[in-house]
C-alpha cells in the first residue's frame, strides 16, 4: 500500500510502499477513505512530542471501511464505516481506566504516535476505539470530527455552562466548537492572531458574536475561555479576560511555556485546567450531537502524496478550517 512515513523528528514525510498491515486479536483492518491533518500531527512531525514510535505513519482523524476482522472481534461487521481517533488503545485495568478516566491511562497507545495512523491506504485499529459515523457526513467532511471535534467538545464540557465563551485561535477545532456553542445558546468571542482579518471574518460567518485580534479589548468579561492555539503567552491574556470564578481551558496536547504572571490573574477563584486526550464517552456524545446542530466542517482536500504540503499550510496558518488527505 501507499503510505507517508516519518523517519525522524523534523524531517519531511517520505512517500513509501509498505505491506498492508494485518489485524491482530481485537483489531480491525480499515481501508482508509480520508484522514484529517491535525495540529497534533504537526507536533509529532516537528518533534514537539518527543517519543513517537519511528518509523511512523502519522494521522489520527481516520475515516474508513472495515475490510477484515482480527480474532475475537464481533462488534463491528465487515463493511462498516468507522472513525478512528487519537486514543487508540487502553489497558482497561489501571486505576484511571477503572475510574472512568481512560484518557489518563498510563499504558495508553495513541493513533499516529504509538500506532501507525491514517496517512496510508490501510490501517489497523482496536475495535473498541472505532466509532460509527453519522450518515450526514461524507468521508472527508467527517474526518475533522475525530479530533478537532472530539477534543473541542471535551474542552467545551470542561469550560462549564457559562454563556460568554472565548475561543483563542480559530482553526479546525474552534470552527467546529463555535457552531456547537451557538447551538447551545452561548455567545461566542473569537480571538485570532492580531491582523488576521480573514480568520476573524471566518469566525463571524460561523456565528461568532464578536471576532478580533488577541490585542483587541473584549466588549465584556468572559465566563470561560478555551485556548486552542499552542501559545503559552495566551494563558495570562485569557485569565485576564474571564470574570471571577471563570474557567480557562488549555485544549492542546502541546503548548509553549506559560510566562510568569501575577497571582491576581488567578485569584477570585478563576480556574485554569488542561485537556488530556479524549474518552469514548466524548466520541459517543459528540458524534450524536453533531448532526443535530448540524455541525458543518470546512475542509481543504489534498491527495495523500501532498501530506507535506498540507502540514506546511497548517504550520503557517494558511488553512481555512481543516485539511484532509484522501488516498
DOGU-406988 format. One line per 4 residues: number of its first residue (from 1); for each residue x, y, z of N, C-alpha, C. Coordinates in nm, 3 decimals, padded with zeros to 5 digits. Layout:
<torgus>
NUM = X,Y,Z,X,Y,Z,X,Y,Z ~ ...
</torgus>
This chain:
<torgus>
1 = 00.085,-00.119,00.000,00.000,00.000,00.000,00.088,00.124,00.000 ~ 00.029,00.236,-00.045,00.099,00.364,-00.038,00.084,00.422,00.102 ~ 00.189,00.488,00.150,00.186,00.550,00.282,00.286,00.665,00.285 ~ 00.260,00.758,00.377,00.353,00.867,00.404,00.416,00.838,00.540
5 = 00.549,00.829,00.543,00.621,00.776,00.660,00.711,00.884,00.719 ~ 00.708,00.895,00.852,00.801,00.982,00.925,00.917,00.897,00.974 ~ 01.039,00.930,00.931,01.157,00.854,00.972,01.227,00.917,01.092 ~ 01.222,01.049,01.105,01.290,01.118,01.213,01.219,01.250,01.239
9 = 01.218,01.292,01.365,01.155,01.419,01.400,01.220,01.533,01.324 ~ 01.137,01.622,01.273,01.188,01.736,01.199,01.211,01.711,01.052 ~ 01.187,01.588,01.006,01.209,01.555,00.865,01.078,01.561,00.788 ~ 01.088,01.567,00.656,00.971,01.560,00.571,00.920,01.416,00.569
13 = 00.790,01.400,00.550,00.736,01.266,00.535,00.785,01.206,00.403 ~ 00.809,01.075,00.406,00.861,01.004,00.290,00.750,00.923,00.224 ~ 00.738,00.938,00.093,00.645,00.852,00.020,00.702,00.710,00.018 ~ 00.617,00.612,00.051,00.668,00.475,00.060,00.562,00.376,00.016
17 = 00.608,00.258,-00.024,00.520,00.144,-00.045,00.553,00.042,00.062 ~ 00.455,00.008,00.145,00.477,-00.079,00.260,00.371,-00.189,00.259 ~ 00.394,-00.299,00.332,00.294,-00.406,00.335,00.164,-00.359,00.401 ~ 00.053,-00.410,00.352,-00.075,-00.386,00.419,-00.069,-00.455,00.555
21 = -00.103,-00.384,00.665,-00.095,-00.446,00.797,-00.202,-00.552,00.816 ~ -00.177,-00.644,00.908,-00.274,-00.748,00.940,-00.333,-00.721,01.077 ~ -00.465,-00.732,01.093,-00.526,-00.706,01.224,-00.494,-00.817,01.323 ~ -00.454,-00.778,01.444,-00.431,-00.873,01.550,-00.558,-00.900,01.627
25 = -00.550,-00.976,01.735,-00.669,-01.002,01.817,-00.733,-00.871,01.865 ~ -00.861,-00.860,01.849,-00.932,-00.740,01.893,-00.922,-00.622,01.800 ~ -00.855,-00.641,01.684,-00.835,-00.531,01.590,-00.914,-00.552,01.462 ~ -00.927,-00.443,01.386,-00.989,-00.449,01.254,-00.895,-00.385,01.153
29 = -00.903,-00.434,01.030,-00.830,-00.372,00.919,-00.924,-00.276,00.850 ~ -00.878,-00.154,00.827,-00.960,-00.048,00.771,-00.899,00.003,00.642 ~ -00.981,00.010,00.538,-00.938,00.079,00.416,-00.967,00.227,00.436 ~ -00.863,00.308,00.435,-00.876,00.449,00.467,-00.942,00.523,00.351
33 = -01.048,00.595,00.381,-01.114,00.678,00.281,-01.072,00.825,00.294 ~ -01.039,00.867,00.416,-00.996,01.005,00.440,-00.926,01.011,00.574 ~ -00.833,01.105,00.589,-00.766,01.126,00.716,-00.738,01.275,00.733 ~ -00.789,01.333,00.841,-00.766,01.473,00.867,-00.622,01.501,00.906
37 = -00.579,01.624,00.881,-00.446,01.670,00.918,-00.462,01.760,01.041 ~ -00.416,01.710,01.154,-00.439,01.775,01.283,-00.312,01.844,01.331 ~ -00.330,01.946,01.416,-00.212,02.013,01.471,-00.126,01.917,01.552 ~ -00.187,01.816,01.612,-00.106,01.717,01.684,-00.013,01.643,01.589
41 = -00.058,01.616,01.466,00.032,01.557,01.366,00.153,01.646,01.345 ~ 00.128,01.776,01.341,00.236,01.872,01.323,00.334,01.866,01.441 ~ 00.281,01.854,01.562,00.368,01.844,01.679,00.451,01.715,01.676 ~ 00.392,01.608,01.623,00.467,01.482,01.610,00.578,01.497,01.506
45 = 00.544,01.549,01.390,00.641,01.563,01.281,00.753,01.659,01.318 ~ 00.719,01.769,01.386,00.819,01.870,01.421,00.900,01.834,01.545 ~ 00.862,01.728,01.616,00.938,01.685,01.733,00.898,01.750,01.863 ~ 00.786,01.824,01.865,00.738,01.881,01.990,00.691,01.770,02.085
49 = 00.634,01.665,02.031,00.602,01.544,02.107,00.717,01.447,02.081 ~ 00.786,01.412,02.186,00.923,01.362,02.171,00.940,01.210,02.166 ~ 00.832,01.131,02.182,00.853,00.987,02.191,00.766,00.908,02.093 ~ 00.759,00.949,01.966,00.682,00.868,01.871,00.755,00.738,01.840
53 = 00.679,00.638,01.801,00.740,00.515,01.751,00.783,00.541,01.608 ~ 00.910,00.526,01.580,00.964,00.554,01.447,01.021,00.427,01.385 ~ 01.012,00.412,01.254,00.938,00.496,01.160,00.789,00.486,01.186 ~ 00.717,00.590,01.146,00.577,00.604,01.184,00.493,00.654,01.067
57 = 00.373,00.600,01.054,00.272,00.658,00.965,00.181,00.745,01.052 ~ 00.185,00.878,01.035,00.102,00.965,01.120,-00.046,00.959,01.081 ~ -00.126,01.038,01.156,-00.265,01.056,01.121,-00.361,00.990,01.217 ~ -00.452,01.068,01.278,-00.544,01.012,01.377,-00.686,01.068,01.365
61 = -00.720,01.122,01.250,-00.859,01.159,01.222,-00.902,01.074,01.103 ~ -00.919,00.947,01.128,-00.931,00.847,01.021,-01.078,00.812,00.997 ~ -01.115,00.814,00.870,-01.246,00.765,00.827,-01.220,00.653,00.727 ~ -01.283,00.538,00.748,-01.259,00.429,00.656,-01.361,00.318,00.669
65 = -01.340,00.215,00.590,-01.431,00.100,00.585,-01.361,-00.023,00.641 ~ -01.426,-00.093,00.732,-01.371,-00.216,00.787,-01.374,-00.324,00.679 ~ -01.256,-00.381,00.651,-01.248,-00.482,00.544,-01.204,-00.618,00.595 ~ -01.157,-00.627,00.719,-01.120,-00.758,00.776,-01.121,-00.746,00.929
69 = -01.149,-00.859,00.994,-01.159,-00.862,01.140,-01.050,-00.950,01.198 ~ -00.990,-00.903,01.308,-00.898,-00.986,01.383,-00.974,-01.084,01.471 ~ -00.901,-01.175,01.534,-00.960,-01.276,01.620,-01.041,-01.211,01.732 ~ -01.159,-01.264,01.756,-01.249,-01.228,01.866,-01.329,-01.101,01.842
73 = -01.316,-01.036,01.728,-01.395,-00.916,01.701,-01.533,-00.957,01.650 ~ -01.635,-00.917,01.725,-01.773,-00.947,01.686,-01.861,-00.823,01.684 ~ -01.806,-00.710,01.729,-01.888,-00.589,01.747,-01.903,-00.507,01.621 ~ -01.815,-00.527,01.522,-01.817,-00.444,01.401,-01.819,-00.534,01.279
77 = -01.925,-00.534,01.200,-01.927,-00.616,01.078,-01.834,-00.560,00.971 ~ -01.783,-00.647,00.888,-01.709,-00.603,00.769,-01.802,-00.515,00.685 ~ -01.746,-00.408,00.630,-01.824,-00.314,00.551,-01.871,-00.192,00.627 ~ -01.855,-00.190,00.760,-01.898,-00.076,00.841,-01.804,00.042,00.820
81 = -01.861,00.161,00.804,-01.780,00.283,00.801,-01.755,00.328,00.943 ~ -01.629,00.353,00.978,-01.594,00.389,01.115,-01.498,00.508,01.115 ~ -01.488,00.570,01.231,-01.389,00.673,01.255,-01.294,00.628,01.364 ~ -01.168,00.662,01.349,-01.064,00.623,01.446,-01.000,00.750,01.500
85 = -01.000,00.770,01.633,-00.947,00.892,01.693,-00.804,00.876,01.745 ~ -00.758,00.979,01.816,-00.624,00.984,01.875,-00.603,00.873,01.977 ~ -00.695,00.854,02.069,-00.680,00.748,02.170,-00.709,00.615,02.103 ~ -00.604,00.532,02.090,-00.616,00.411,02.012,-00.623,00.282,02.089
89 = -00.580,00.284,02.217,-00.583,00.162,02.298,-00.562,00.200,02.443 ~ -00.631,00.133,02.533,-00.606,00.149,02.677,-00.608,00.011,02.742 ~ -00.549,00.003,02.861,-00.532,-00.128,02.925,-00.661,-00.181,02.986 ~ -00.751,-00.091,03.031,-00.875,-00.133,03.094,-00.858,-00.184,03.235
93 = -00.735,-00.178,03.290,-00.707,-00.238,03.420,-00.655,-00.140,03.524 ~ -00.594,-00.030,03.481,-00.528,00.061,03.576,-00.632,00.142,03.655 ~ -00.585,00.219,03.754,-00.677,00.296,03.837,-00.756,00.397,03.756 ~ -00.695,00.453,03.652,-00.765,00.552,03.570,-00.873,00.486,03.485
97 = -00.840,00.375,03.422,-00.939,00.305,03.341,-01.056,00.258,03.428 ~ -01.026,00.206,03.546,-01.133,00.157,03.634,-01.219,00.271,03.685 ~ -01.164,00.392,03.692,-01.238,00.508,03.743,-01.310,00.584,03.633 ~ -01.311,00.531,03.511,-01.376,00.602,03.401,-01.293,00.715,03.344
101 = -01.162,00.714,03.369,-01.070,00.816,03.318,-00.971,00.752,03.222 ~ -01.022,00.678,03.126,-00.935,00.605,03.034,-00.843,00.698,02.956 ~ -00.882,00.825,02.943,-00.797,00.921,02.872,-00.665,00.945,02.944 ~ -00.656,00.905,03.072,-00.533,00.922,03.151,-00.459,00.790,03.171
105 = -00.501,00.683,03.105,-00.436,00.552,03.119,-00.286,00.565,03.096 ~ -00.208,00.512,03.188,-00.062,00.523,03.180,-00.001,00.433,03.074 ~ -00.077,00.336,03.026,-00.026,00.246,02.921,-00.094,00.274,02.787 ~ -00.165,00.384,02.778,-00.241,00.415,02.657,-00.150,00.420,02.534
109 = -00.208,00.385,02.420,-00.140,00.399,02.292,-00.222,00.492,02.205 ~ -00.153,00.575,02.128,-00.219,00.679,02.051,-00.199,00.657,01.902 ~ -00.307,00.677,01.828,-00.305,00.658,01.683,-00.216,00.763,01.618 ~ -00.130,00.719,01.528,-00.039,00.812,01.462,00.072,00.860,01.553
113 = 00.098,00.787,01.662,00.208,00.822,01.754,00.274,00.693,01.807 ~ 00.196,00.610,01.878,00.244,00.478,01.919,00.204,00.370,01.819 ~ 00.096,00.397,01.747,00.042,00.304,01.648,00.038,00.374,01.512 ~ 00.063,00.302,01.406,00.054,00.363,01.273,-00.086,00.418,01.251
117 = -00.091,00.533,01.182,-00.217,00.603,01.162,-00.268,00.598,01.020 ~ -00.335,00.705,00.980,-00.415,00.705,00.859,-00.358,00.773,00.738 ~ -00.230,00.815,00.741,-00.169,00.869,00.620,-00.126,00.753,00.531 ~ -00.222,00.671,00.493,-00.194,00.548,00.419,-00.324,00.497,00.359
121 = -00.314,00.392,00.278,-00.434,00.334,00.217,-00.507,00.239,00.310 ~ -00.435,00.181,00.406,-00.496,00.091,00.504,-00.435,00.117,00.641 ~ -00.510,00.084,00.745,-00.456,00.090,00.881,-00.530,-00.013,00.965 ~ -00.473,-00.048,01.079,-00.543,-00.134,01.175,-00.575,-00.051,01.298
125 = -00.684,-00.089,01.366,-00.727,-00.016,01.485,-00.792,-00.113,01.582 ~ -00.782,-00.081,01.710,-00.853,-00.154,01.814,-01.003,-00.135,01.791 ~ -01.076,-00.244,01.783,-01.220,-00.233,01.755,-01.294,-00.154,01.862 ~ -01.241,-00.153,01.985,-01.308,-00.078,02.094,-01.303,00.072,02.070
129 = -01.207,00.116,01.990,-01.188,00.260,01.968,-01.219,00.298,01.824 ~ -01.319,00.233,01.768,-01.373,00.270,01.637,-01.517,00.316,01.657 ~ -01.549,00.433,01.603,-01.681,00.491,01.621,-01.763,00.483,01.492 ~ -01.888,00.437,01.499,-01.977,00.454,01.384,-01.996,00.603,01.356
133 = -02.007,00.640,01.230,-02.014,00.781,01.192,-02.152,00.818,01.141 ~ -02.198,00.940,01.170,-02.329,00.984,01.121,-02.333,00.984,00.969 ~ -02.445,00.941,00.913,-02.460,00.934,00.768,-02.462,01.072,00.703 ~ -02.490,01.175,00.783,-02.497,01.311,00.729,-02.367,01.353,00.662
137 = -02.254,01.297,00.707,-02.123,01.346,00.664,-02.059,01.254,00.561 ~ -02.003,01.315,00.456,-01.918,01.242,00.366,-01.787,01.206,00.435 ~ -01.706,01.126,00.368,-01.582,01.079,00.431,-01.490,01.194,00.470 ~ -01.461,01.282,00.376,-01.370,01.392,00.404,-01.429,01.489,00.505
141 = -01.559,01.515,00.496,-01.623,01.608,00.590,-01.624,01.553,00.732 ~ -01.628,01.421,00.746,-01.633,01.359,00.879,-01.498,01.359,00.949 ~ -01.388,01.360,00.872,-01.255,01.340,00.932,-01.224,01.439,01.044 ~ -01.245,01.570,01.029,-01.210,01.662,01.138,-01.291,01.641,01.265
145 = -01.404,01.573,01.256,-01.482,01.547,01.377,-01.407,01.458,01.474 ~ -01.313,01.375,01.420,-01.249,01.272,01.501,-01.145,01.323,01.599 ~ -01.100,01.447,01.585,-01.008,01.504,01.685,-01.043,01.649,01.711 ~ -01.042,01.731,01.607,-01.081,01.871,01.625,-01.217,01.878,01.692
149 = -01.309,01.792,01.648,-01.441,01.789,01.708,-01.443,01.729,01.847 ~ -01.379,01.612,01.863,-01.385,01.542,01.992,-01.311,01.615,02.102 ~ -01.189,01.662,02.073,-01.114,01.736,02.175,-01.182,01.870,02.202 ~ -01.233,01.933,02.096,-01.306,02.058,02.116,-01.428,02.038,02.203
153 = -01.500,01.928,02.182,-01.619,01.900,02.262,-01.582,01.875,02.408 ~ -01.477,01.796,02.432,-01.434,01.772,02.570,-01.394,01.904,02.636 ~ -01.326,01.991,02.561,-01.286,02.122,02.614,-01.408,02.206,02.648 ~ -01.509,02.201,02.563,-01.631,02.277,02.586,-01.701,02.229,02.713
157 = -01.707,02.098,02.733,-01.767,02.046,02.856,-01.690,02.092,02.979 ~ -01.557,02.092,02.971,-01.475,02.133,03.085,-01.485,02.283,03.112 ~ -01.523,02.359,03.010,-01.539,02.503,03.027,-01.663,02.539,03.108 ~ -01.753,02.443,03.129,-01.872,02.469,03.207,-01.986,02.526,03.123
161 = -02.088,02.574,03.192,-02.211,02.616,03.124,-02.218,02.767,03.102 ~ -02.108,02.838,03.121,-02.109,02.983,03.104,-02.158,03.025,02.966 ~ -02.225,03.138,02.958,-02.287,03.180,02.833,-02.192,03.259,02.743 ~ -02.089,03.321,02.802,-01.997,03.404,02.723,-01.865,03.330,02.709
165 = -01.841,03.277,02.589,-01.729,03.187,02.566,-01.628,03.249,02.471 ~ -01.502,03.253,02.512,-01.394,03.299,02.426,-01.318,03.182,02.367 ~ -01.288,03.190,02.236,-01.210,03.088,02.168,-01.082,03.152,02.117 ~ -00.968,03.111,02.172,-00.838,03.167,02.135,-00.775,03.076,02.030
169 = -00.763,03.129,01.908,-00.719,03.051,01.793,-00.841,02.998,01.721 ~ -00.857,03.033,01.594,-00.977,02.992,01.522,-00.940,02.903,01.405 ~ -00.897,02.782,01.441,-00.862,02.682,01.341,-00.966,02.572,01.334 ~ -00.920,02.448,01.311,-01.011,02.336,01.288,-01.104,02.312,01.405
173 = -01.049,02.308,01.527,-01.133,02.278,01.644,-01.230,02.391,01.672 ~ -01.182,02.515,01.672,-01.268,02.628,01.706,-01.380,02.644,01.605 ~ -01.354,02.617,01.478,-01.460,02.637,01.378,-01.573,02.536,01.396 ~ -01.544,02.422,01.457,-01.648,02.324,01.490,-01.719,02.362,01.619
177 = -01.641,02.393,01.722,-01.700,02.417,01.854,-01.776,02.548,01.859 ~ -01.740,02.645,01.777,-01.820,02.768,01.770,-01.964,02.735,01.730 ~ -01.979,02.641,01.639,-02.113,02.602,01.595,-02.191,02.533,01.707 ~ -02.122,02.446,01.780,-02.187,02.377,01.892,-02.228,02.477,02.000
181 = -02.137,02.569,02.033,-02.165,02.668,02.137,-02.284,02.756,02.098 ~ -02.289,02.798,01.975,-02.403,02.878,01.929,-02.532,02.798,01.936 ~ -02.526,02.670,01.902,-02.643,02.582,01.912,-02.692,02.573,02.056 ~ -02.600,02.581,02.151,-02.635,02.575,02.293,-02.681,02.710,02.348
185 = -02.682,02.811,02.264,-02.729,02.942,02.306,-02.623,03.029,02.370 ~ -02.496,02.995,02.351,-02.388,03.076,02.408,-02.350,03.191,02.314 ~ -02.289,03.292,02.372,-02.228,03.399,02.293,-02.082,03.361,02.270 ~ -02.037,03.371,02.146,-01.902,03.326,02.110,-01.816,03.445,02.072
189 = -01.698,03.452,02.133,-01.600,03.556,02.105,-01.475,03.487,02.050 ~ -01.441,03.517,01.926,-01.328,03.453,01.859,-01.208,03.546,01.861 ~ -01.095,03.494,01.910,-00.972,03.573,01.917,-00.865,03.506,01.831 ~ -00.812,03.583,01.737,-00.713,03.532,01.642,-00.582,03.608,01.659
193 = -00.483,03.570,01.579,-00.360,03.649,01.575,-00.394,03.792,01.534 ~ -00.329,03.892,01.592,-00.355,04.030,01.550,-00.337,04.046,01.399 ~ -00.433,04.111,01.337,-00.424,04.134,01.193,-00.480,04.023,01.106 ~ -00.525,03.912,01.167,-00.579,03.802,01.087,-00.725,03.832,01.053
197 = -00.745,03.921,00.959,-00.880,03.964,00.924,-00.959,03.851,00.858 ~ -00.891,03.764,00.782,-00.960,03.653,00.718,-01.013,03.555,00.822 ~ -00.931,03.526,00.923,-00.975,03.437,01.029,-01.092,03.494,01.107 ~ -01.087,03.625,01.131,-01.197,03.690,01.203,-01.325,03.689,01.121
201 = -01.314,03.711,00.992,-01.431,03.706,00.905,-01.490,03.565,00.902 ~ -01.403,03.463,00.898,-01.447,03.323,00.900,-01.526,03.295,01.028 ~ -01.476,03.345,01.141,-01.545,03.325,01.268,-01.685,03.388,01.265 ~ -01.695,03.507,01.209,-01.826,03.573,01.202,-01.921,03.495,01.112
205 = -01.868,03.439,01.003,-01.952,03.359,00.913,-02.014,03.240,00.987 ~ -01.941,03.188,01.085,-01.988,03.071,01.160,-02.066,03.110,01.285 ~ -02.101,03.237,01.297,-02.191,03.279,01.404,-02.128,03.344,01.522 ~ -01.997,03.371,01.519,-01.934,03.438,01.633,-01.999,03.575,01.655
209 = -02.027,03.608,01.779,-02.087,03.737,01.812,-01.986,03.851,01.803 ~ -01.859,03.817,01.820,-01.751,03.915,01.812,-01.627,03.841,01.767 ~ -01.544,03.906,01.688,-01.417,03.849,01.646,-01.314,03.961,01.636 ~ -01.193,03.934,01.686,-01.087,04.032,01.681,-00.954,03.970,01.717
213 = -00.850,04.049,01.712,-00.718,04.000,01.749,-00.704,03.987,01.900 ~ -00.604,03.908,01.941,-00.580,03.892,02.084,-00.533,04.022,02.149 ~ -00.498,04.121,02.067,-00.456,04.251,02.120,-00.573,04.348,02.133 ~ -00.693,04.305,02.095,-00.810,04.395,02.098,-00.887,04.376,02.229
217 = -00.943,04.483,02.284,-01.022,04.469,02.407,-01.155,04.400,02.378 ~ -01.192,04.307,02.464,-01.320,04.239,02.450,-01.433,04.331,02.498 ~ -01.552,04.317,02.440,-01.662,04.404,02.479,-01.718,04.374,02.618 ~ -01.693,04.256,02.672,-01.740,04.221,02.805,-01.655,04.106,02.859
221 = -01.662,04.085,02.990,-01.587,03.977,03.053,-01.644,03.842,03.010 ~ -01.559,03.743,02.997,-01.598,03.609,02.957,-01.631,03.523,03.078 ~ -01.723,03.428,03.060,-01.746,03.327,03.162,-01.641,03.217,03.153 ~ -01.597,03.189,03.032,-01.498,03.084,03.011,-01.423,03.111,02.881
225 = -01.304,03.053,02.872,-01.224,03.065,02.751,-01.158,02.930,02.722 ~ -01.149,02.896,02.595,-01.077,02.776,02.551,-00.961,02.822,02.464 ~ -00.840,02.778,02.498,-00.722,02.814,02.421,-00.687,02.696,02.329 ~ -00.712,02.714,02.200,-00.677,02.612,02.102,-00.537,02.635,02.044
229 = -00.493,02.759,02.035,-00.360,02.788,01.982,-00.254,02.739,02.081 ~ -00.143,02.680,02.034,-00.042,02.623,02.125,00.056,02.728,02.176 ~ 00.004,02.840,02.221,00.087,02.955,02.259,00.067,02.986,02.407 ~ 00.169,02.957,02.488,00.158,02.976,02.632,00.130,03.118,02.673
233 = 00.172,03.215,02.590,00.151,03.355,02.627,00.003,03.394,02.628 ~ -00.083,03.308,02.572,-00.226,03.337,02.574,-00.290,03.307,02.709 ~ -00.225,03.228,02.792,-00.285,03.191,02.921,-00.309,03.313,03.009 ~ -00.208,03.399,03.033,-00.238,03.519,03.113,-00.343,03.608,03.049
237 = -00.341,03.620,02.917,-00.443,03.701,02.849,-00.582,03.647,02.877 ~ -00.598,03.515,02.865,-00.729,03.455,02.886,-00.773,03.467,03.032 ~ -00.681,03.448,03.124,-00.716,03.464,03.266,-00.762,03.607,03.294 ~ -00.698,03.702,03.230,-00.737,03.841,03.248,-00.870,03.875,03.183
241 = -00.915,03.789,03.091,-01.039,03.816,03.019,-01.162,03.754,03.083 ~ -01.141,03.652,03.170,-01.257,03.586,03.231,-01.294,03.653,03.363 ~ -01.420,03.646,03.397,-01.473,03.705,03.520,-01.424,03.627,03.641 ~ -01.440,03.680,03.762,-01.414,03.599,03.883,-01.496,03.470,03.879
245 = -01.431,03.359,03.911,-01.495,03.230,03.903,-01.496,03.170,03.764 ~ -01.436,03.241,03.667,-01.434,03.192,03.529,-01.333,03.080,03.509 ~ -01.343,03.014,03.394,-01.262,02.896,03.363,-01.183,02.920,03.235 ~ -01.054,02.881,03.237,-00.970,02.883,03.118,-00.924,02.740,03.092
249 = -00.955,02.688,02.974,-00.921,02.552,02.936,-00.812,02.554,02.830 ~ -00.703,02.485,02.856,-00.595,02.470,02.757,-00.621,02.340,02.682 ~ -00.654,02.350,02.553,-00.707,02.235,02.479,-00.601,02.155,02.406 ~ -00.481,02.207,02.390,-00.381,02.139,02.308,-00.300,02.038,02.386
253 = -00.247,01.938,02.315,-00.159,01.840,02.377,-00.019,01.896,02.398 ~ 00.012,02.004,02.327,00.142,02.071,02.341,00.117,02.221,02.343 ~ 00.193,02.291,02.428,00.184,02.437,02.434,00.322,02.490,02.469 ~ 00.357,02.604,02.415,00.483,02.667,02.455,00.473,02.708,02.601
257 = 00.587,02.738,02.662,00.590,02.769,02.804,00.500,02.887,02.839 ~ 00.433,02.875,02.952,00.347,02.983,03.001,00.435,03.083,03.076 ~ 00.430,03.210,03.040,00.514,03.308,03.109,00.466,03.333,03.252 ~ 00.556,03.384,03.334,00.518,03.424,03.469,00.407,03.528,03.463
261 = 00.309,03.514,03.553,00.202,03.614,03.557,00.164,03.642,03.701 ~ 00.101,03.755,03.723,00.063,03.798,03.857,-00.045,03.707,03.914 ~ -00.035,03.678,04.042,-00.134,03.594,04.109,-00.274,03.653,04.099 ~ -00.282,03.784,04.086,-00.413,03.849,04.078,-00.494,03.800,03.958
265 = -00.427,03.752,03.853,-00.499,03.700,03.737,-00.571,03.568,03.768 ~ -00.516,03.493,03.864,-00.575,03.364,03.900,-00.668,03.376,04.020 ~ -00.649,03.479,04.098,-00.727,03.497,04.221,-00.876,03.511,04.189 ~ -00.956,03.516,04.290,-01.102,03.523,04.280,-01.160,03.397,04.215
269 = -01.096,03.286,04.248,-01.145,03.153,04.213,-01.156,03.128,04.062 ~ -01.068,03.193,03.986,-01.056,03.154,03.846,-00.991,03.016,03.839 ~ -01.026,02.942,03.737,-00.979,02.804,03.722,-00.900,02.792,03.592 ~ -00.783,02.729,03.599,-00.701,02.701,03.482,-00.681,02.551,03.475
273 = -00.717,02.489,03.362,-00.704,02.344,03.351,-00.664,02.305,03.209 ~ -00.623,02.179,03.195,-00.584,02.127,03.063,-00.675,02.013,03.025 ~ -00.676,01.983,02.896,-00.749,01.867,02.844,-00.646,01.764,02.800 ~ -00.661,01.641,02.848,-00.569,01.534,02.811,-00.645,01.429,02.730
277 = -00.619,01.425,02.601,-00.671,01.320,02.515,-00.824,01.324,02.510 ~ -00.887,01.210,02.503,-01.033,01.201,02.496,-01.073,01.065,02.550 ~ -01.201,01.050,02.577,-01.256,00.922,02.620,-01.364,00.880,02.522 ~ -01.400,00.752,02.525,-01.502,00.704,02.432,-01.635,00.776,02.455
281 = -01.661,00.815,02.578,-01.784,00.889,02.604,-01.790,01.017,02.521 ~ -01.675,01.086,02.506,-01.672,01.208,02.426,-01.713,01.179,02.282 ~ -01.660,01.069,02.228,-01.693,01.034,02.091,-01.839,01.000,02.073 ~ -01.894,00.922,02.164,-02.034,00.882,02.154,-02.126,01.003,02.164
285 = -02.098,01.093,02.260,-02.184,01.209,02.279,-02.173,01.308,02.163 ~ -02.049,01.339,02.123,-02.031,01.441,02.020,-02.082,01.394,01.884 ~ -02.055,01.270,01.848,-02.098,01.222,01.717,-02.250,01.207,01.709 ~ -02.316,01.197,01.824,-02.462,01.202,01.826,-02.512,01.346,01.816
289 = -02.439,01.440,01.876,-02.479,01.580,01.877,-02.455,01.650,01.744 ~ -02.343,01.619,01.679,-02.301,01.694,01.560,-02.410,01.704,01.453 ~ -02.483,01.595,01.420,-02.586,01.609,01.317,-02.706,01.693,01.364 ~ -02.725,01.705,01.495,-02.837,01.782,01.546,-02.813,01.932,01.534
293 = -02.686,01.974,01.536,-02.656,02.118,01.535,-02.708,02.186,01.408 ~ -02.684,02.143,01.285,-02.581,02.043,01.248,-02.446,02.111,01.229 ~ -02.340,02.046,01.278,-02.204,02.095,01.254,-02.171,02.078,01.106 ~ -02.114,02.182,01.047,-02.064,02.175,00.910,-01.913,02.198,00.914
297 = -01.838,02.105,00.859,-01.693,02.121,00.858,-01.648,02.190,00.729 ~ -01.556,02.282,00.744,-01.495,02.349,00.629,-01.360,02.281,00.605 ~ -01.339,02.226,00.487,-01.220,02.145,00.463,-01.151,02.183,00.333 ~ -01.023,02.152,00.327,-00.943,02.153,00.204,-00.896,02.011,00.180
301 = -00.931,01.954,00.066,-00.896,01.815,00.036,-00.764,01.810,-00.040 ~ -00.675,01.721,00.004,-00.544,01.702,-00.060,-00.524,01.555,-00.088 ~ -00.457,01.519,-00.199,-00.420,01.379,-00.219,-00.318,01.336,-00.113 ~ -00.316,01.207,-00.085,-00.228,01.153,00.018,-00.084,01.199,-00.001
305 = -00.036,01.199,-00.125,00.104,01.233,-00.152,00.137,01.379,-00.120 ~ 00.036,01.462,-00.100,00.060,01.602,-00.068,00.054,01.629,00.082 ~ 00.078,01.527,00.163,00.071,01.543,00.309,00.168,01.650,00.359 ~ 00.289,01.655,00.304,00.385,01.756,00.349,00.335,01.898,00.320
309 = 00.274,01.916,00.204,00.222,02.048,00.169,00.106,02.087,00.262 ~ 00.020,01.990,00.296,-00.091,02.018,00.387,-00.039,02.056,00.526 ~ 00.064,01.985,00.572,00.125,02.018,00.701,00.189,02.157,00.699 ~ 00.251,02.192,00.586,00.309,02.325,00.573,00.202,02.433,00.583
313 = 00.089,02.411,00.519,-00.020,02.509,00.524,-00.070,02.526,00.667 ~ -00.080,02.415,00.739,-00.121,02.423,00.879,-00.015,02.495,00.963 ~ 00.111,02.463,00.940,00.221,02.524,01.015,00.222,02.675,01.000 ~ 00.189,02.724,00.882,00.196,02.867,00.853,00.063,02.938,00.871
317 = -00.038,02.866,00.921,-00.166,02.929,00.946,-00.243,02.966,00.821 ~ -00.223,02.891,00.713,-00.285,02.925,00.585,-00.415,02.850,00.558 ~ -00.459,02.767,00.653,-00.579,02.686,00.630,-00.705,02.758,00.675 ~ -00.811,02.739,00.603,-00.944,02.782,00.643,-01.020,02.656,00.682
321 = -01.036,02.634,00.811,-01.095,02.509,00.857,-00.988,02.403,00.873 ~ -01.005,02.288,00.805,-00.914,02.176,00.824,-00.872,02.117,00.690 ~ -00.750,02.064,00.686,-00.703,01.989,00.570,-00.735,01.842,00.589 ~ -00.767,01.775,00.478,-00.799,01.633,00.482,-00.727,01.563,00.366
325 = -00.661,01.451,00.398,-00.593,01.372,00.295,-00.687,01.261,00.247 ~ -00.691,01.239,00.116,-00.774,01.134,00.058,-00.684,01.045,-00.027 ~ -00.666,00.916,00.012,-00.584,00.826,-00.069,-00.641,00.810,-00.210
</torgus>
